[in-house]
């Protein structure tokens, strides 16, 4: 999770950092719950997807 946070292009302004970390831990990195994310969490995860640098960076 720390690596993903470090690869963000910008710090989240629309979401609290703790909510971003929780969304990653509880849903994005939890294969069993990935499809259960509530709409507010899904919005955070879509933002992270758009704002994360590639591993090539």
C-alpha positions, 0 to 999 in steps of 0.5 A, spaced: 500 500 500 505 504 501 508 503 494 501 505 491 501 511 495 508 513 493 506 512 486 500 517 486 501 523 481 498 528 486 495 527 493 488 526 493 484 533 494 477 530 494 478 524 499 481 524 505 488 520 505 485 515 510 479 513 506 484 512 500 488 507 504 482 504 507 479 503 500 486 500 497 486 495 503 479 493 504 477 492 497 483 493 491 488 489 495 482 484 497 481 480 491 475 477 495 471 483 496 473 487 490 467 487 487 463 489 493 466 496 494 460 501 495 459 507 490 464 512 494 469 507 495 469 505 487 470 512 486 476 513 490 479 507 487 477 509 480 481 516 482 487 512 484 487 508 478 487 514 474 492 518 478 497 512 479 504 512 475 506 506 471 511 501 474 515 503 469 516 510 472 
